[in-house]
Amino acid sequence: MAINVVWFKRDLRLSDHEPLKAAISTGRPTLLWFNFEPWLVNDPHYDERHWRFIVESIRDINRKLKAYNTQIYVTYGDTVEQLQIWHQQFSIESLYSHQEVGLLNTFDRDKQVASWCRQHHVNWFESPTGAVQRGLNSRQQWQKHWYETMKAPLATPDLARIQPVKAVSVDYRTLPKSWFERRPSFQYGGPAAAWATLNSFLEQRGRAYHYSISQPIRAQHHCSRLSPYLAWGNLSLRECYQATVDKRRETGWKRPLNAFLSRLHWHCHFIQKFESETAMQHAPLNRAYENYPYRSDTQVEQHLKAWQQGKTGYPMVDAAMRCLLQTGYINFRMRALLVSFLCHYLHIHWQYATTHLAALFLDFEPGIHYPQIQMQAGIIGTNTIRMYNPEKQAIEKDPTGAYIDQWVPELAELPLEIKHAPYRITPMEAQMYGFKLGEDYPSPIVDVDDYRPIARDTLYRIKKSVAGTKEAQRILKRHVVSR
């Protein structure tokens, strides 16, 4: 019998799902499929926290699909080889999926799938992801397209009409046990958790959104916390947008929700930038920065390791990294601080941030990740270069010291002013509080003025150079949104 295959990737939901809707509407038997690919599982951008989130998402979806006598069938192996197996077993008429704005290796895989489909006369129908447009060379009318997409009716599959295909899933016992272990410090995957999170944000948590987003301790509660659900497709951006617009009509919600809606717009903006210039994965968007003179001395590895472990001697930097290691989440300002500290205060190449942070961010989204890291590293050349002073950020964004207390507990008993900058402790204070800098907490691995002036002068010199200016003009022409 001829069948459809719906290939789930970063779209792990049953609602507002154009490929699923289209496949069901044909009336043809439809197989729902997710494939774990060994080369992607082993890619340094990913960590078990991502695969656990995916497993949680699939299990949640399958609980709902049970009522329709079907499920998402899970396999582990090469995607083209698995398609060949399905084709030999059932004869695939059409393959349905969303376009994936992923890493270069997933794009190469998609080209292999496209080749296989042509060779075997299988129709492959790819639906856009959000408002991202494949092959776009300019932003002419992009904003209009974005709003039209967000306001369009949801693509609601009629699950009652699905014609199930019975297949065989991988034996879950052959997958790593850690993928199935509940980790309470991480957000739980799946559409049910996504909707619960969105509803709690729109019912109460979001009221303080606009003045809480920069403070990490407040952001944990008042930010939407939807990013992993959007990254893995438990919730579509359009569903989130429309629910937010509906809520904005209520008294008292306009200001915080306007701020939130602007960030939903940024979501597609950055992914579109990456989609249009995927070389950002390996090279600066602004080519004038390709030969930026980062450090190459013998201490680079030691300093990088201290940054990765949250042992730099700067409490706010260390708190952010330790929180990320343990929960997969930090707010936007702390993400910017981590990248700025690595690139500006340690003067270490921005590429060292990419895979390390990607593997830690539960909401790792390639299309947002690379443009953001390059922007925070100051190598785009079209934005203000921001160098976040770690002590100033501690004082302003953690005024009570609660965030530092939570993630750097070795400083919890110190007075606030020392907690923010333990490297300023006097010998008398150290004796009074029984605290030994360098033993109880690391001494700063660098002085803030060791590399910051070098980074500042070099970044601005390149930005103002003929090559830097020319590249900035090219970038603005291609990526500035026009109506």
TORGULUM-437010 format. One record per residue (C-alpha): residue in one letter; chain; x, y, z. Coordinates in nm, 4 decimals, decimal comma. Each point is the difference from the previous one (the first is absolute). Example, Ala and Ser with C-alpha at 12.3 -4.5 7.8 and 13.67 -1.06 7.14 Angstrom:
% residues 2
REC type mol       c1       c2       c3
REC    a   A   1,2300  -0,4500   0,7800
REC    s   A   0,1370   0,3440  -0,0660
//
This chain:
% residues 483
REC type mol       c1       c2       c3
REC    m   A   0,0000   0,0000   0,0000
REC    a   A   0,1127   0,3564  -0,0676
REC    i   A   0,0363   0,2192   0,3083
REC    n   A   0,0918   0,3468   0,1188
REC    v   A   0,2824   0,0550   0,2466
REC    v   A  -0,0048   0,3027   0,2311
REC    w   A   0,3574   0,0613   0,1080
REC    f   A   0,0140   0,1815   0,3339
REC    k   A   0,3138   0,1996   0,0724
REC    r   A  -0,0146   0,3276   0,1962
REC    d   A  -0,3797   0,0032  -0,0129
REC    l   A  -0,1011  -0,2347   0,2809
REC    r   A  -0,3704   0,0829   0,0307
REC    l   A  -0,3354  -0,0945  -0,1499
REC    s   A  -0,1495   0,3494  -0,0206
REC    d   A   0,0668   0,2650  -0,2672
REC    h   A   0,1918  -0,2580  -0,1986
REC    e   A  -0,0309   0,0484  -0,3755
REC    p   A   0,1839  -0,3196  -0,1058
REC    l   A  -0,2175  -0,2152   0,2252
REC    k   A  -0,3171   0,1758  -0,1132
REC    a   A   0,0910  -0,0377  -0,3657
REC    a   A   0,0910  -0,3685   0,0322
REC    i   A  -0,3225  -0,0895   0,1797
REC    s   A  -0,2119   0,1942  -0,2479
REC    t   A   0,1106  -0,2315  -0,2858
REC    g   A  -0,1895  -0,2886   0,1603
REC    r   A   0,3043  -0,2185  -0,0568
REC    p   A   0,1415  -0,2152   0,2849
REC    t   A   0,2512   0,2123   0,1882
REC    l   A   0,3031  -0,1025   0,2021
REC    l   A   0,1288   0,2440   0,2633
REC    w   A   0,3765  -0,0181   0,0472
REC    f   A   0,2911   0,1429   0,1983
REC    n   A   0,3564  -0,1138  -0,0595
REC    f   A   0,2929   0,0351   0,2386
REC    e   A   0,3083   0,0356  -0,2186
REC    p   A   0,3267  -0,1285   0,1530
REC    w   A   0,2125   0,2729  -0,1594
REC    l   A  -0,2291   0,2678   0,1420
REC    v   A  -0,0181  -0,1649   0,3428
REC    n   A   0,3811   0,0155   0,0055
REC    d   A   0,0186   0,3574  -0,1303
REC    p   A   0,1642   0,2273   0,2627
REC    h   A  -0,2878   0,2494  -0,0270
REC    y   A  -0,2276  -0,2517   0,1702
REC    d   A  -0,0211  -0,1576   0,3426
REC    e   A  -0,2106  -0,2662   0,1663
REC    r   A  -0,2244   0,2792   0,1325
REC    h   A  -0,1201   0,0567  -0,3569
REC    w   A  -0,0680  -0,3663  -0,0728
REC    r   A  -0,1789  -0,0372   0,3332
REC    f   A  -0,2217   0,2979  -0,0879
REC    i   A  -0,0804  -0,1607  -0,3367
REC    v   A  -0,0845  -0,3346   0,1612
REC    e   A  -0,2279   0,1793   0,2482
REC    s   A  -0,1661   0,1837  -0,2873
REC    i   A  -0,0612  -0,3142  -0,2052
REC    r   A  -0,1406  -0,1853   0,2992
REC    d   A  -0,2360   0,2874   0,0713
REC    i   A  -0,1185   0,0064  -0,3623
REC    n   A  -0,0435  -0,3773  -0,0080
REC    r   A  -0,2253   0,0127   0,3047
REC    k   A  -0,2385   0,2122  -0,2043
REC    l   A   0,0414  -0,2045  -0,3180
REC    k   A  -0,0966  -0,3170   0,1848
REC    a   A  -0,3643   0,1049  -0,0353
REC    y   A   0,0476  -0,0077  -0,3792
REC    n   A   0,1650  -0,3417  -0,0032
REC    t   A   0,3334   0,1343  -0,1180
REC    q   A   0,3275   0,1470   0,1272
REC    i   A   0,3237   0,1636  -0,1051
REC    y   A   0,2279  -0,2893  -0,0892
REC    v   A   0,3572   0,0540   0,1142
REC    t   A   0,3070  -0,1343  -0,1782
REC    y   A   0,3751   0,0372   0,0531
REC    g   A   0,2285   0,0063  -0,3000
REC    d   A   0,0667   0,1586  -0,3346
REC    t   A  -0,3027   0,1918  -0,1282
REC    v   A   0,0304  -0,0985  -0,3655
REC    e   A   0,0515  -0,3649   0,0930
REC    q   A  -0,3118   0,0076   0,2185
REC    l   A  -0,2028   0,1601  -0,2792
REC    q   A   0,1146  -0,2810  -0,2264
REC    i   A  -0,1222  -0,2548   0,2556
REC    w   A  -0,3407   0,1693   0,0244
REC    h   A  -0,0162   0,0204  -0,3804
REC    q   A   0,0728  -0,3686  -0,0466
REC    q   A  -0,2510  -0,0916   0,2683
REC    f   A  -0,2869   0,2329  -0,0908
REC    s   A   0,0818   0,1977  -0,3186
REC    i   A   0,0201   0,3672   0,0909
REC    e   A  -0,2129   0,2222  -0,2194
REC    s   A   0,0784   0,3308   0,1761
REC    l   A   0,2253   0,1305   0,2752
REC    y   A  -0,1150   0,2971   0,2079
REC    s   A   0,2105   0,2150   0,2338
REC    h   A   0,0833   0,3521   0,1065
REC    q   A   0,3061   0,1704  -0,1406
REC    e   A   0,2753  -0,0174   0,2606
REC    v   A   0,2233   0,3025   0,0528
REC    g   A   0,2675  -0,2057   0,1668
REC    l   A   0,3725  -0,0544  -0,0091
REC    l   A   0,1857  -0,0515  -0,3247
REC    n   A   0,0074  -0,3754   0,0600
REC    t   A  -0,3801  -0,0209   0,0218
REC    f   A  -0,0266   0,2038  -0,3190
REC    d   A   0,2356  -0,2461  -0,1710
REC    r   A  -0,2174  -0,2839   0,1265
REC    d   A  -0,3082   0,1683  -0,1433
REC    k   A   0,1717   0,0248  -0,3381
REC    q   A   0,0642  -0,3756   0,0176
REC    v   A  -0,3665  -0,0590   0,0837
REC    a   A  -0,1043   0,2183  -0,2940
REC    s   A   0,2265  -0,2012  -0,2299
REC    w   A  -0,1456  -0,3275   0,1297
REC    c   A  -0,3548   0,1287  -0,0515
REC    r   A   0,0734   0,0969  -0,3608
REC    q   A   0,1648  -0,3348  -0,0676
REC    h   A  -0,2980  -0,1922   0,1381
REC    h   A  -0,2706   0,2321  -0,1332
REC    v   A  -0,1159   0,0956   0,3482
REC    n   A  -0,1657   0,3390   0,0325
REC    w   A   0,1553   0,2028   0,2826
REC    f   A  -0,2175   0,2838   0,1260
REC    e   A   0,1858   0,2397   0,2324
REC    s   A  -0,1896   0,2673   0,1910
REC    p   A   0,1669   0,3214   0,1202
REC    t   A   0,1002   0,0265   0,3642
REC    g   A  -0,1746   0,3016   0,1469
REC    a   A   0,0472   0,2982  -0,2303
REC    v   A   0,3505  -0,0976  -0,1126
REC    q   A   0,0378   0,0019  -0,3778
REC    r   A   0,2479  -0,2341  -0,1652
REC    g   A   0,2298   0,1492  -0,2614
REC    l   A  -0,0810   0,3583   0,0945
REC    n   A   0,2530   0,2579  -0,1234
REC    s   A  -0,1557   0,3184   0,1358
REC    r   A  -0,2502   0,1082   0,2641
REC    q   A  -0,2318   0,1801  -0,2424
REC    q   A  -0,3521  -0,0409   0,1442
REC    w   A   0,1358  -0,2428   0,2623
REC    q   A  -0,1786   0,1652   0,2895
REC    k   A  -0,3303  -0,0046  -0,1871
REC    h   A   0,0508  -0,3696  -0,0662
REC    w   A   0,0776  -0,0613   0,3672
REC    y   A  -0,3230   0,1578   0,1191
REC    e   A  -0,2045  -0,1742  -0,2680
REC    t   A   0,1454  -0,3339   0,1105
REC    m   A  -0,0582   0,0651   0,3694
REC    k   A  -0,3604   0,1106  -0,0575
REC    a   A  -0,0898  -0,2813  -0,2391
REC    p   A  -0,2355  -0,2784   0,1175
REC    l   A   0,1683  -0,2846   0,1840
REC    a   A   0,0735  -0,3121  -0,2034
REC    t   A  -0,2062  -0,2370   0,2124
REC    p   A   0,0302  -0,3697  -0,0939
REC    d   A  -0,3207  -0,2029   0,0140
REC    l   A   0,1384  -0,2832   0,2097
REC    a   A  -0,3322  -0,1857  -0,0102
REC    r   A   0,0593  -0,0599  -0,3732
REC    i   A   0,3486  -0,1427   0,0295
REC    q   A   0,0480  -0,3409  -0,1623
REC    p   A   0,2619  -0,1693   0,2215
REC    v   A   0,2947  -0,1972  -0,1280
REC    k   A   0,1372  -0,2656   0,2321
REC    a   A   0,3770  -0,0074   0,0152
REC    v   A   0,2779  -0,0898   0,2444
REC    s   A   0,1721   0,2480   0,2313
REC    v   A   0,3499  -0,0362   0,1323
REC    d   A   0,0282  -0,1960   0,3219
REC    y   A   0,0281   0,2798   0,2554
REC    r   A   0,2224  -0,2237   0,2112
REC    t   A   0,2709   0,0432  -0,2617
REC    l   A   0,0014   0,3791   0,0444
REC    p   A   0,1984   0,1662   0,2801
REC    k   A  -0,1765  -0,0303   0,3368
REC    s   A   0,0760   0,3645   0,0768
REC    w   A  -0,2455   0,1043  -0,2722
REC    f   A  -0,2810  -0,1452   0,2080
REC    e   A   0,1006   0,1264   0,3427
REC    r   A  -0,2067   0,2859   0,1396
REC    r   A   0,2127   0,3032   0,0884
REC    p   A  -0,2099   0,2430   0,2084
REC    s   A   0,2459   0,2873  -0,0489
REC    f   A  -0,0750  -0,0009  -0,3753
REC    q   A  -0,3223   0,0996  -0,1712
REC    y   A  -0,2039  -0,3022  -0,1078
REC    g   A  -0,0562  -0,0552  -0,3702
REC    g   A  -0,3276  -0,0341  -0,1860
REC    p   A  -0,3025   0,1987  -0,1201
REC    a   A  -0,1834  -0,0416   0,3326
REC    a   A   0,2858   0,1655   0,1900
REC    a   A   0,0325   0,2651  -0,2731
REC    w   A  -0,3650   0,1050   0,0259
REC    a   A   0,0100  -0,0059   0,3788
REC    t   A   0,3023   0,2302  -0,0115
REC    l   A  -0,1623   0,2376  -0,2496
REC    n   A  -0,3243   0,0114   0,1973
REC    s   A   0,1748   0,0715   0,3293
REC    f   A   0,1949   0,2812  -0,1674
REC    l   A  -0,3133   0,1568  -0,1444
REC    e   A  -0,2059  -0,0508   0,3148
REC    q   A   0,2399   0,1615   0,2470
REC    r   A   0,3767  -0,0470  -0,0386
REC    g   A   0,0307   0,2333  -0,2979
REC    r   A  -0,1309   0,3096   0,1787
REC    a   A   0,3529   0,0865   0,1140
REC    y   A   0,1690  -0,1149  -0,3214
REC    h   A   0,1167   0,3363  -0,1342
REC    y   A   0,1928   0,1007   0,3122
REC    s   A   0,1180  -0,3468   0,1016
REC    i   A   0,1649  -0,1334  -0,3143
REC    s   A   0,3484   0,1318   0,0834
REC    q   A   0,0134  -0,1231   0,3600
REC    p   A   0,0789  -0,3718   0,0036
REC    i   A  -0,1711  -0,0823   0,3289
REC    r   A  -0,3243   0,1720  -0,1105
REC    a   A   0,0266  -0,1230  -0,3575
REC    q   A  -0,0173  -0,3601   0,1196
REC    h   A  -0,3631   0,0661   0,0923
REC    h   A  -0,1214   0,2990  -0,2015
REC    c   A   0,1518  -0,0792  -0,3407
REC    s   A  -0,2168  -0,2192  -0,2197
REC    r   A   0,2329  -0,3053   0,0260
REC    l   A  -0,1401  -0,1053  -0,3391
REC    s   A   0,3300  -0,0084  -0,1881
REC    p   A   0,0627  -0,3787   0,0194
REC    y   A  -0,3589  -0,0680  -0,1065
REC    l   A   0,0386   0,2289  -0,2994
REC    a   A   0,3445  -0,1385  -0,0840
REC    w   A  -0,1258  -0,3587  -0,0094
REC    g   A  -0,3392   0,0852  -0,1422
REC    n   A  -0,2221  -0,1066   0,2907
REC    l   A  -0,1771   0,3273  -0,0692
REC    s   A  -0,0031   0,1939  -0,3253
REC    l   A   0,1024   0,3635  -0,0079
REC    r   A  -0,3377   0,0792  -0,1549
REC    e   A  -0,1881  -0,1647   0,2858
REC    c   A   0,2068   0,1985   0,2471
REC    y   A  -0,0514   0,3246  -0,1912
REC    q   A  -0,3761  -0,0361  -0,0321
REC    a   A  -0,0502  -0,0956   0,3648
REC    t   A   0,2086   0,3002   0,1048
REC    v   A  -0,1898   0,2425  -0,2235
REC    d   A  -0,3284  -0,1252   0,1436
REC    k   A   0,1260   0,0564   0,3536
REC    r   A   0,1320   0,3476  -0,0819
REC    r   A  -0,3559   0,1225  -0,0394
REC    e   A  -0,0496  -0,0339   0,3750
REC    t   A   0,0636   0,2994   0,2247
REC    g   A   0,3506   0,0247   0,1435
REC    w   A   0,1711  -0,2365  -0,2420
REC    k   A   0,0899   0,2257  -0,2920
REC    r   A   0,3480   0,1116   0,1075
REC    p   A   0,1477  -0,3356   0,1071
REC    l   A  -0,1539  -0,1864  -0,2904
REC    n   A   0,1148   0,2569  -0,2556
REC    a   A   0,3522  -0,0580   0,1297
REC    f   A  -0,0512  -0,3748  -0,0286
REC    l   A  -0,1471   0,0212  -0,3523
REC    s   A   0,3042   0,1949  -0,1173
REC    r   A   0,2168  -0,2929   0,1041
REC    l   A  -0,2177  -0,2445  -0,1906
REC    h   A   0,0708   0,2151  -0,3036
REC    w   A   0,3742  -0,0148   0,0715
REC    h   A  -0,0288  -0,3804   0,0122
REC    c   A  -0,0689  -0,0272  -0,3736
REC    h   A   0,2250   0,2958  -0,0823
REC    f   A   0,3122  -0,1728   0,1301
REC    i   A  -0,0905  -0,3386  -0,1453
REC    q   A  -0,0570   0,1679  -0,3363
REC    k   A   0,3448   0,1578   0,0243
REC    f   A   0,1580  -0,3420   0,0583
REC    e   A  -0,2116  -0,1613  -0,2707
REC    s   A   0,1256   0,2588  -0,2476
REC    e   A   0,3664  -0,0241   0,1071
REC    t   A   0,0713  -0,3453   0,1426
REC    a   A   0,3749   0,0616  -0,0250
REC    m   A  -0,0475   0,1732   0,3380
REC    q   A   0,0477  -0,3423   0,1550
REC    h   A   0,3693   0,0135  -0,0909
REC    a   A   0,0849   0,3615  -0,0806
REC    p   A  -0,0955   0,3535   0,1048
REC    l   A  -0,2995   0,1477  -0,1780
REC    n   A   0,2150   0,3109  -0,0459
REC    r   A   0,2972  -0,1328  -0,1942
REC    a   A   0,2230   0,2828   0,1167
REC    y   A   0,0275  -0,1817   0,3344
REC    e   A   0,1224  -0,3301  -0,1479
REC    n   A   0,3591   0,0595   0,1115
REC    y   A  -0,0802   0,1575   0,3352
REC    p   A   0,3110  -0,0506   0,2209
REC    y   A  -0,1355  -0,2016   0,2908
REC    r   A   0,2384  -0,1397   0,2595
REC    s   A   0,2087  -0,3077  -0,0670
REC    d   A   0,2231  -0,0064   0,3095
REC    t   A   0,0528  -0,2956   0,2317
REC    q   A  -0,2644   0,1135   0,2512
REC    v   A  -0,2916  -0,0060  -0,2444
REC    e   A  -0,0924  -0,3611   0,0769
REC    q   A   0,0152   0,0602   0,3773
REC    h   A  -0,2151   0,3141  -0,0213
REC    l   A  -0,2479  -0,1648  -0,2339
REC    k   A  -0,0416  -0,2914   0,2402
REC    a   A  -0,0590   0,2361   0,2926
REC    w   A  -0,2684   0,1802  -0,2018
REC    q   A  -0,1651  -0,3279  -0,0997
REC    q   A  -0,0117  -0,1198   0,3611
REC    g   A  -0,1140   0,3260   0,1596
REC    k   A   0,3271   0,0571   0,1829
REC    t   A   0,1201   0,3330  -0,1393
REC    g   A   0,0060   0,1880   0,3319
REC    y   A  -0,2765   0,2343  -0,1170
REC    p   A  -0,3175  -0,0985   0,1901
REC    m   A  -0,2599   0,1093  -0,2550
REC    v   A   0,1777  -0,1767  -0,2851
REC    d   A   0,0431  -0,3144   0,2087
REC    a   A  -0,3602   0,0058   0,1269
REC    a   A  -0,1309   0,0212  -0,3572
REC    m   A   0,2165  -0,2870  -0,1236
REC    r   A  -0,0784  -0,2243   0,2976
REC    c   A  -0,3718   0,0692  -0,0361
REC    l   A   0,0211  -0,0903  -0,3667
REC    l   A   0,1889  -0,3202   0,0729
REC    q   A  -0,2628  -0,1110   0,2509
REC    t   A  -0,3243   0,1206  -0,1631
REC    g   A   0,0574   0,0667  -0,3696
REC    y   A  -0,1374   0,3522   0,0445
REC    i   A   0,1277   0,3519   0,0581
REC    n   A  -0,1598   0,3262  -0,1050
REC    f   A   0,1131   0,2046  -0,2994
REC    r   A   0,2177   0,2452   0,1929
REC    m   A   0,1956  -0,2813   0,1647
REC    r   A   0,0543  -0,1613  -0,3401
REC    a   A   0,1395   0,3278  -0,1277
REC    l   A   0,2209   0,0285   0,3094
REC    l   A   0,1496  -0,3469  -0,0520
REC    v   A   0,0879   0,0674  -0,3644
REC    s   A   0,1300   0,3494   0,0730
REC    f   A   0,2188  -0,1255   0,2835
REC    l   A   0,1518  -0,2734  -0,2173
REC    c   A   0,0623   0,2192  -0,3046
REC    h   A   0,0760   0,3373   0,1597
REC    y   A   0,1422  -0,0677   0,3461
REC    l   A   0,1784  -0,3241  -0,0851
REC    h   A   0,0505   0,0921  -0,3673
REC    i   A  -0,0730  -0,3581  -0,1062
REC    h   A  -0,1453  -0,0849  -0,3422
REC    w   A  -0,3802   0,0107  -0,0233
REC    q   A  -0,0063  -0,3504  -0,1521
REC    y   A   0,0910  -0,1436   0,3411
REC    a   A  -0,3358   0,1253   0,1240
REC    t   A  -0,2069  -0,1580  -0,2733
REC    t   A   0,0004  -0,3732   0,0689
REC    h   A   0,0476   0,0307   0,3763
REC    l   A  -0,3016   0,2272   0,0454
REC    a   A  -0,2072  -0,1827  -0,2621
REC    a   A   0,0420  -0,3249   0,1923
REC    l   A  -0,1155   0,1729   0,3189
REC    f   A  -0,2916   0,2060  -0,1338
REC    l   A  -0,3082  -0,2205   0,0223
REC    d   A  -0,1516   0,2408  -0,2536
REC    f   A   0,2887  -0,0289  -0,2468
REC    e   A  -0,1285   0,1373  -0,3290
REC    p   A   0,2786   0,0191  -0,2638
REC    g   A  -0,1590   0,2909  -0,1835
REC    i   A  -0,0069   0,2132   0,3133
REC    h   A   0,3143  -0,1339   0,1629
REC    y   A   0,2605   0,0994  -0,2586
REC    p   A  -0,1252   0,3515  -0,0826
REC    q   A  -0,0340   0,0747   0,3720
REC    i   A   0,3469  -0,1225   0,0928
REC    q   A   0,1577   0,2022  -0,2795
REC    m   A  -0,2005   0,3075   0,0985
REC    q   A   0,0996  -0,0289   0,3674
REC    a   A   0,3626  -0,0599  -0,1020
REC    g   A  -0,0159   0,3337  -0,1838
REC    i   A   0,1008  -0,1335  -0,3419
REC    i   A  -0,3092   0,0879  -0,2033
REC    g   A   0,1057   0,3612  -0,0459
REC    t   A  -0,3521   0,1399  -0,0222
REC    n   A  -0,0886   0,0078   0,3702
REC    t   A   0,1300   0,1819   0,3055
REC    i   A   0,2886  -0,1987   0,1465
REC    r   A  -0,1058  -0,0910   0,3527
REC    m   A   0,2588  -0,1096   0,2545
REC    y   A  -0,1797  -0,1058   0,3141
REC    n   A   0,1996   0,0771   0,3130
REC    p   A  -0,0560  -0,3037   0,2254
REC    e   A   0,0122   0,1979   0,3245
REC    k   A  -0,2380   0,2672  -0,1279
REC    q   A  -0,2386  -0,2696  -0,1228
REC    a   A   0,0072  -0,1668   0,3419
REC    i   A  -0,0866   0,3234   0,1790
REC    e   A  -0,2732   0,1043  -0,2444
REC    k   A  -0,1579  -0,3330  -0,0936
REC    d   A   0,0382  -0,1850   0,3306
REC    p   A  -0,0458   0,2854   0,2496
REC    t   A  -0,0866  -0,2293   0,2909
REC    g   A   0,2597  -0,2649  -0,0831
REC    a   A  -0,2685  -0,2694  -0,0169
REC    y   A   0,1200  -0,1383  -0,3343
REC    i   A   0,3593  -0,0205   0,1184
REC    d   A  -0,1148  -0,1626   0,3250
REC    q   A  -0,1880  -0,2638  -0,1986
REC    w   A   0,2777  -0,0952  -0,2407
REC    v   A   0,3204   0,1039   0,1769
REC    p   A  -0,0881  -0,1114   0,3547
REC    e   A   0,3606   0,0322   0,1198
REC    l   A  -0,0619   0,3769   0,0036
REC    a   A  -0,3415  -0,0138   0,1695
REC    e   A   0,1227   0,1010   0,3466
REC    l   A   0,1886   0,3066  -0,1180
REC    p   A  -0,1432   0,3549   0,0091
REC    l   A  -0,1638   0,1157  -0,3206
REC    e   A   0,2755   0,2349  -0,1144
REC    i   A   0,2629  -0,2726   0,0438
REC    k   A  -0,2264  -0,2600  -0,1573
REC    h   A  -0,0177   0,2077  -0,3174
REC    a   A   0,3798   0,0407  -0,0132
REC    p   A   0,1801  -0,2432   0,2353
REC    y   A   0,3340   0,0924  -0,1588
REC    r   A  -0,0295   0,3382   0,1772
REC    i   A  -0,0124  -0,1547   0,3475
REC    t   A   0,2508   0,1504   0,2431
REC    p   A   0,2263  -0,2143   0,2203
REC    m   A  -0,1975   0,1126   0,3071
REC    e   A  -0,3328  -0,0935  -0,1632
REC    a   A   0,1402  -0,3342  -0,1125
REC    q   A   0,1030  -0,0767   0,3571
REC    m   A  -0,3350   0,1231   0,1379
REC    y   A  -0,2051  -0,2249  -0,2300
REC    g   A   0,2391  -0,2943  -0,0083
REC    f   A   0,0279   0,0269  -0,3755
REC    k   A   0,3098  -0,0813  -0,2060
REC    l   A  -0,0035   0,1289  -0,3581
REC    g   A   0,1620  -0,2581  -0,2237
REC    e   A  -0,1053  -0,2845   0,2297
REC    d   A  -0,3659   0,0528   0,0905
REC    y   A  -0,0677   0,1654  -0,3363
REC    p   A   0,2329   0,0507  -0,2999
REC    s   A   0,2050   0,3119  -0,0401
REC    p   A  -0,0852   0,1796  -0,3269
REC    i   A   0,1692  -0,1777  -0,2883
REC    v   A   0,0596   0,3399  -0,1654
REC    d   A  -0,0259   0,3638   0,0967
REC    v   A  -0,2863   0,1743  -0,1790
REC    d   A   0,2499   0,2374  -0,1618
REC    d   A   0,2377  -0,2690  -0,1289
REC    y   A  -0,1729  -0,0601  -0,3342
REC    r   A  -0,3088   0,2240  -0,0059
REC    p   A   0,1862   0,3072  -0,1366
REC    i   A   0,1639  -0,2165  -0,2652
REC    a   A  -0,3331  -0,1501  -0,1030
REC    r   A  -0,1747   0,3388  -0,0005
REC    d   A   0,2667   0,1707  -0,2115
REC    t   A   0,0286  -0,2897  -0,2450
REC    l   A  -0,3750  -0,0415  -0,0476
REC    y   A  -0,0547   0,3698  -0,0634
REC    r   A   0,3008   0,0241  -0,2317
REC    i   A  -0,1372  -0,2782  -0,2196
REC    k   A  -0,3530   0,1390   0,0198
REC    k   A   0,1179   0,3415  -0,1259
REC    s   A   0,2332  -0,1396  -0,2667
REC    v   A  -0,0846   0,0141  -0,3682
REC    a   A  -0,0587  -0,3760  -0,0104
REC    g   A  -0,2069   0,0060   0,3192
REC    t   A  -0,2176   0,2859  -0,1228
REC    k   A  -0,0524  -0,1615  -0,3385
REC    e   A  -0,1026  -0,3273   0,1596
REC    a   A  -0,2347   0,1772   0,2417
REC    q   A  -0,1733   0,1650  -0,2935
REC    r   A  -0,0375  -0,3372  -0,1721
REC    i   A  -0,1471  -0,1554   0,3133
REC    l   A  -0,2445   0,2843   0,0567
REC    k   A  -0,1125  -0,0070  -0,3613
REC    r   A  -0,0714  -0,3711   0,0195
REC    h   A  -0,1400  -0,0331   0,3492
REC    v   A  -0,1692   0,3267   0,0952
REC    v   A  -0,3741  -0,0645   0,0072
REC    s   A  -0,2102   0,2085  -0,2378
REC    r   A  -0,3764   0,0174   0,0117
//
